[in-house]
């Protein structure tokens, strides 16, 4: 494949088996996620403590922001396939997200915070599926799992770096949230700058047939897989319930932060090896194992009665993420032709994102009506069902 300027888009990088495009996109995600995660835990505090906003408004802001990202992912993937380009949408999405950081610092009331959060998630929805399609375009089929695993590891490293960077910045700026918001613009802008070294692969210009957003135009295997991931997603409630469980068991807020750090470390360490393994053993096997492992972890969360077990279960949950997050994206690409890559990635991300609301609402009702273990028993059952359906009903077109 020839990129802009006549150089191969799959030229090597410092990481063996990872193309230059994928390496750069990993660095972009690392920088951007560090910027985002610097702010994510601070925004609710800024709203409630500085702007004196009711907690209900905080929920509305976050709900609208995440819904925006979920809805846009499907459209942006289709648009990328339709115009035959990835890079402009990726740059626009990351650029828009970077611009929202100083906007937050200027907010004198919650409407501007709402606008900034919706624009940030708009950028996420705009860039996500074209970026994933570009990763697929820039990687040989036999190294596709490795590429997605590398990218997810880099992204999650940013999620660890961001909060750790925010802590000393808060001390330096004497708990001034606005100054931290401005500081977060620096890594975000660096990520956007790196994107200008990323090249188009040229595959979009080779398509003979323009894609539509109709599911019937995708492969039957992809449609079955989409249905199965929806079954799983309806039982996969928000990670806020992990926080609630930890608090229910008496864990203090600082230790909850450490529990999520342990989760992130396991995620980082497992995502890249899982991608490598999927290239050798097959992605479906890894996904079935990952969903089954989720069922085991959630069963453990349902049965736990002392907080000490959470130091085992949170890292175990990180292993589930490492086994499935990048591998699932690679598997979606396996199930469709090149003309539908971004469209399929977008449809899958949109469906799972939209299922998050009923999943969390169900979990809340179960917790309220039957107690803390109930949503985790429910999640374990749905994950077990999804693992069985995936093993029996979906066959990858690849030989592995």
VMD Tcl script that draws the C-alpha trace (Angstrom):
set ca {
  {0.00 0.00 0.00}
  {1.33 3.41 -0.90}
  {0.69 6.40 1.36}
  {0.94 10.05 0.58}
  {4.34 11.08 -0.71}
  {4.88 7.67 -2.31}
  {6.20 5.95 0.83}
  {4.74 2.73 2.19}
  {2.14 3.30 4.90}
  {3.25 -0.02 6.41}
  {6.91 0.97 6.79}
  {8.42 -0.34 10.05}
  {8.62 1.43 13.41}
  {10.84 0.95 16.48}
  {8.47 -1.83 17.63}
  {8.88 -5.11 15.67}
  {5.81 -5.99 13.63}
  {4.20 -2.57 14.19}
  {3.97 -0.20 11.23}
  {4.95 3.45 11.45}
  {1.30 4.54 11.22}
  {0.23 2.28 14.08}
  {3.20 3.36 16.21}
  {2.35 7.04 15.72}
  {-1.35 6.47 16.38}
  {-0.39 4.71 19.61}
  {1.62 7.75 20.71}
  {-1.28 10.03 19.77}
  {-3.70 7.98 21.88}
  {-1.26 7.89 24.79}
  {-0.90 11.69 24.79}
  {-4.61 12.33 24.28}
  {-5.75 9.86 26.91}
  {-3.27 11.31 29.40}
  {-4.82 14.73 28.73}
  {-8.38 13.43 29.06}
  {-7.76 11.40 32.21}
  {-6.05 14.36 33.87}
  {-9.43 16.06 33.78}
  {-12.00 13.27 34.01}
  {-11.91 12.86 37.81}
  {-11.66 16.64 38.31}
  {-14.63 17.77 36.22}
  {-17.31 16.50 38.68}
  {-15.41 18.21 41.52}
  {-15.12 21.42 39.49}
  {-18.85 21.37 38.80}
  {-19.98 20.62 42.35}
  {-17.36 22.52 44.37}
  {-16.37 25.48 42.17}
  {-19.53 26.09 40.15}
  {-21.92 24.76 42.85}
  {-23.85 22.59 40.40}
  {-26.29 19.91 41.69}
  {-25.22 16.30 41.25}
  {-28.22 15.72 38.96}
  {-26.77 18.21 36.46}
  {-23.44 16.37 36.55}
  {-25.27 13.19 35.54}
  {-27.04 14.97 32.68}
  {-23.76 16.40 31.37}
  {-21.95 13.05 31.40}
  {-24.96 11.19 29.98}
  {-25.31 13.57 27.03}
  {-21.56 13.54 26.41}
  {-21.28 9.75 26.25}
  {-24.46 9.41 24.16}
  {-22.96 11.85 21.65}
  {-19.83 9.72 21.27}
  {-21.82 6.48 20.90}
  {-24.17 7.84 18.24}
  {-21.43 9.45 16.18}
  {-19.20 6.38 16.00}
  {-21.48 4.63 13.55}
  {-21.83 7.64 11.29}
  {-18.12 8.52 11.27}
  {-17.16 4.98 10.31}
  {-19.62 4.99 7.41}
  {-18.45 8.45 6.33}
  {-14.82 7.33 6.33}
  {-15.63 4.38 4.08}
  {-17.86 6.56 1.93}
  {-15.22 9.23 1.18}
  {-12.34 6.73 1.14}
  {-10.31 8.73 3.68}
  {-9.39 8.23 7.35}
  {-6.82 10.87 8.24}
  {-8.93 14.07 7.93}
  {-11.60 12.68 10.26}
  {-8.98 11.50 12.74}
  {-7.24 14.89 12.80}
  {-10.57 16.73 13.12}
  {-11.68 14.51 16.00}
  {-8.47 14.79 18.00}
  {-8.20 18.52 17.23}
  {-11.73 19.20 18.44}
  {-11.09 17.30 21.67}
  {-7.87 19.27 22.30}
  {-9.68 22.59 21.83}
  {-12.15 21.79 24.62}
  {-9.46 21.84 27.35}
  {-9.02 25.64 27.49}
  {-12.78 25.98 27.00}
  {-13.29 24.22 30.34}
  {-10.88 26.64 32.00}
  {-13.04 29.56 30.84}
  {-16.32 28.11 32.12}
  {-18.19 30.38 34.54}
  {-21.26 28.13 34.59}
  {-22.33 24.60 33.79}
  {-23.68 25.27 30.23}
  {-20.15 25.92 28.95}
  {-18.93 22.76 30.70}
  {-21.75 20.87 29.00}
  {-20.72 22.31 25.63}
  {-17.06 21.40 26.24}
  {-17.87 17.82 27.29}
  {-20.23 17.25 24.35}
  {-17.66 18.66 21.91}
  {-14.95 16.49 23.47}
  {-17.06 13.36 23.05}
  {-18.10 14.53 19.58}
  {-14.40 14.52 18.73}
  {-14.02 11.05 20.22}
  {-16.93 9.73 18.19}
  {-15.61 11.38 15.03}
  {-12.09 9.97 15.27}
  {-12.48 6.54 16.86}
  {-13.68 4.28 14.06}
  {-11.70 5.96 11.23}
  {-8.59 5.61 13.42}
  {-9.26 1.92 14.05}
  {-9.86 1.40 10.33}
  {-6.56 3.15 9.60}
  {-4.81 0.79 12.02}
  {-6.32 -2.14 10.13}
  {-5.42 -0.62 6.76}
  {-1.82 -0.11 7.94}
  {-1.29 -3.69 9.17}
  {-0.97 -7.01 7.34}
  {-3.75 -9.44 8.17}
  {-1.42 -11.79 10.06}
  {-0.24 -8.91 12.32}
  {-3.61 -7.24 12.84}
  {-4.12 -8.46 16.40}
  {-0.62 -7.29 17.35}
  {-1.38 -3.82 15.93}
  {-4.63 -3.39 17.86}
  {-3.06 -4.79 21.03}
  {-0.18 -2.32 20.81}
  {-2.58 0.57 20.32}
  {-4.80 -0.39 23.26}
  {-1.76 -0.75 25.53}
  {-0.49 2.68 24.53}
  {-3.93 4.18 25.08}
  {-4.21 2.67 28.55}
  {-0.74 3.87 29.53}
  {-2.11 7.36 28.94}
  {-5.01 6.54 31.27}
  {-2.47 5.74 34.01}
  {-0.20 8.73 33.33}
  {-3.03 11.28 33.28}
  {-4.31 10.98 36.88}
  {-0.75 10.58 38.20}
  {0.19 13.84 36.45}
  {-2.89 15.63 37.78}
  {-1.97 15.01 41.43}
  {1.29 17.06 41.48}
  {-0.25 19.70 39.21}
  {-3.06 20.21 41.72}
  {-0.45 20.71 44.43}
  {1.56 23.16 42.31}
  {-1.53 25.16 41.37}
  {-2.97 25.05 44.92}
  {-6.00 22.93 43.93}
  {-6.79 25.27 41.04}
  {-8.82 23.20 38.58}
  {-8.74 25.81 35.83}
  {-4.94 25.80 35.70}
  {-4.92 22.00 35.38}
  {-7.44 22.24 32.53}
  {-5.06 24.57 30.70}
  {-2.09 22.28 31.40}
  {-4.02 19.35 29.91}
  {-4.07 21.16 26.57}
  {-0.30 20.55 26.17}
  {-0.35 16.74 25.74}
  {-3.57 16.99 23.68}
  {-1.92 19.46 21.28}
  {1.16 17.25 21.06}
  {-1.04 14.34 20.02}
  {-2.65 16.40 17.25}
  {0.77 17.49 16.00}
  {1.90 13.86 15.72}
  {-1.07 13.09 13.48}
  {0.42 15.13 10.65}
  {3.13 12.47 10.33}
  {0.48 9.75 9.82}
  {-0.21 8.78 6.18}
  {-3.29 7.59 4.37}
  {-2.90 4.04 3.08}
  {-4.67 4.63 -0.21}
  {-7.02 1.66 0.19}
  {-10.08 3.90 0.34}
  {-9.54 5.03 -3.23}
  {-9.58 1.44 -4.50}
  {-13.16 0.64 -3.55}
  {-15.53 -0.20 -6.32}
  {-18.73 -0.04 -4.26}
  {-19.73 2.64 -1.80}
  {-20.93 1.29 1.56}
  {-24.28 1.96 3.16}
  {-25.32 2.01 6.81}
  {-27.64 -0.97 6.30}
  {-26.78 -4.05 8.34}
  {-27.86 -6.33 5.50}
  {-24.94 -5.04 3.45}
  {-22.48 -6.50 5.99}
  {-21.58 -10.18 6.28}
  {-23.90 -12.62 8.11}
  {-21.03 -13.49 10.45}
  {-20.67 -9.83 11.44}
  {-24.41 -9.50 12.05}
  {-24.37 -12.56 14.33}
  {-21.34 -11.22 16.16}
  {-23.02 -7.84 16.60}
  {-26.05 -9.52 18.16}
  {-23.86 -11.53 20.53}
  {-21.89 -8.47 21.62}
  {-25.21 -6.78 22.37}
  {-26.18 -9.71 24.61}
  {-22.93 -9.24 26.50}
  {-23.19 -5.44 26.58}
  {-26.64 -5.59 28.17}
  {-25.02 -7.28 31.18}
  {-21.86 -5.17 31.22}
  {-22.85 -2.26 33.46}
  {-20.83 0.87 34.15}
  {-17.59 0.55 36.12}
  {-19.24 2.92 38.59}
  {-20.77 -0.21 40.11}
  {-17.27 -1.49 40.87}
  {-16.67 1.74 42.80}
  {-19.99 1.36 44.59}
  {-19.14 -2.22 45.51}
  {-15.75 -1.20 46.88}
  {-17.36 1.55 48.96}
  {-20.04 -0.92 50.09}
  {-17.24 -3.16 51.38}
  {-15.61 -0.26 53.24}
  {-12.75 0.67 50.88}
  {-11.63 4.30 51.17}
  {-11.53 6.64 48.16}
  {-7.68 6.72 47.87}
  {-7.58 2.92 47.88}
  {-10.26 2.78 45.21}
  {-7.95 4.90 43.03}
  {-5.20 2.36 43.69}
  {-7.54 -0.51 42.81}
  {-8.21 1.08 39.43}
  {-4.49 1.65 38.97}
  {-3.99 -2.10 39.51}
  {-6.71 -2.74 36.92}
  {-4.99 -0.43 34.41}
  {-1.56 -1.99 34.90}
  {-2.93 -5.47 34.18}
  {-4.75 -4.12 31.14}
  {-1.56 -2.53 29.78}
  {0.54 -5.64 30.37}
  {-1.96 -8.02 28.76}
  {-3.35 -6.15 25.72}
  {-0.28 -6.41 23.47}
  {0.47 -10.09 24.27}
  {-3.23 -10.88 23.69}
  {-3.00 -9.29 20.24}
  {0.09 -11.35 19.43}
  {-1.64 -14.50 20.64}
  {-4.73 -13.78 18.56}
  {-2.58 -13.63 15.42}
  {-1.31 -17.14 16.19}
  {-4.26 -18.94 17.80}
  {-7.19 -17.07 16.31}
  {-9.17 -14.13 17.59}
  {-12.39 -15.99 18.26}
  {-10.67 -18.25 20.79}
  {-9.29 -15.25 22.66}
  {-12.68 -13.54 22.68}
  {-14.50 -16.62 23.96}
  {-11.86 -16.98 26.68}
  {-12.13 -13.28 27.52}
  {-15.92 -13.34 27.86}
  {-15.72 -16.49 29.97}
  {-13.09 -14.81 32.15}
  {-15.41 -11.80 32.58}
  {-18.11 -14.20 33.82}
  {-15.67 -15.66 36.36}
  {-14.58 -12.20 37.57}
  {-18.15 -10.94 37.91}
  {-19.12 -14.11 39.74}
  {-16.26 -13.41 42.13}
  {-17.47 -9.82 42.59}
  {-20.95 -11.13 43.38}
  {-19.61 -13.51 46.03}
  {-16.95 -11.29 47.64}
  {-17.61 -10.30 51.24}
  {-14.26 -8.82 52.33}
  {-12.35 -5.99 50.59}
  {-9.09 -7.94 50.48}
  {-10.40 -10.00 47.55}
  {-10.82 -6.84 45.46}
  {-7.02 -6.61 45.15}
  {-7.23 -9.84 43.16}
  {-10.49 -9.17 41.32}
  {-9.71 -5.68 39.99}
  {-6.48 -6.81 38.26}
  {-8.39 -9.86 37.01}
  {-10.91 -7.47 35.46}
  {-8.01 -5.67 33.77}
  {-6.96 -9.00 32.26}
  {-10.43 -9.36 30.72}
  {-10.03 -5.93 29.10}
  {-6.59 -6.83 27.79}
  {-7.87 -10.09 26.30}
  {-10.81 -8.53 24.49}
  {-10.56 -4.80 23.77}
  {-8.08 -4.76 20.89}
  {-8.81 -8.33 19.78}
  {-12.52 -7.52 19.37}
  {-11.71 -4.64 17.00}
  {-9.42 -6.86 14.96}
  {-12.11 -9.56 14.83}
  {-14.71 -7.10 13.52}
  {-12.30 -6.23 10.70}
  {-11.82 -9.95 9.99}
  {-15.57 -10.38 9.51}
  {-16.11 -7.71 6.84}
  {-14.52 -6.68 3.56}
  {-12.17 -3.68 3.22}
  {-15.02 -1.49 1.93}
  {-16.92 -1.85 5.22}
  {-14.13 -1.79 7.79}
  {-14.83 1.58 9.39}
  {-18.60 1.17 8.99}
  {-18.58 -2.16 10.84}
  {-16.29 -0.86 13.57}
  {-18.61 2.12 13.99}
  {-21.78 0.05 14.11}
  {-20.30 -2.25 16.71}
  {-19.05 0.60 18.88}
  {-22.35 2.46 18.56}
  {-24.44 -0.57 19.48}
  {-22.34 -1.40 22.52}
  {-22.30 2.24 23.62}
  {-26.06 2.59 23.38}
  {-26.54 -0.66 25.29}
  {-24.58 0.80 28.19}
  {-27.58 2.83 29.41}
  {-30.07 -0.06 29.80}
  {-27.26 -2.24 31.19}
  {-26.48 0.26 33.94}
  {-30.17 1.02 34.59}
  {-30.84 -2.70 35.02}
  {-27.85 -3.05 37.32}
  {-29.09 -0.16 39.45}
  {-32.55 -1.68 39.77}
  {-31.09 -5.07 40.66}
  {-28.81 -3.52 43.29}
  {-31.69 -1.54 44.79}
  {-34.15 -4.42 44.76}
  {-32.00 -7.47 45.49}
  {-28.76 -6.16 46.96}
  {-25.19 -5.47 45.86}
  {-24.37 -8.98 44.48}
  {-27.36 -9.04 42.09}
  {-25.98 -6.95 39.19}
  {-22.76 -8.96 39.21}
  {-24.61 -12.30 39.09}
  {-26.61 -10.88 36.16}
  {-23.46 -9.68 34.36}
  {-21.78 -13.06 34.86}
  {-24.79 -14.88 33.39}
  {-24.98 -12.61 30.33}
  {-21.23 -12.95 29.70}
  {-21.43 -16.75 29.96}
  {-24.32 -16.78 27.51}
  {-22.42 -14.54 25.08}
  {-19.30 -16.73 25.29}
  {-21.34 -19.82 24.46}
  {-23.11 -18.13 21.56}
  {-19.86 -16.79 20.13}
  {-18.25 -20.22 20.24}
  {-21.24 -21.90 18.58}
  {-22.68 -19.31 16.20}
  {-19.85 -17.23 14.71}
  {-17.23 -18.53 12.33}
  {-14.40 -16.30 11.21}
  {-13.67 -16.29 7.49}
  {-9.96 -16.58 8.34}
  {-8.46 -20.02 8.62}
  {-7.01 -19.48 12.08}
}
mol new
graphics top color blue
foreach p $ca { graphics top sphere $p radius 0.5 }
foreach p [lrange $ca 0 end-1] q [lrange $ca 1 end] { graphics top cylinder $p $q radius 0.2 }
display resetview
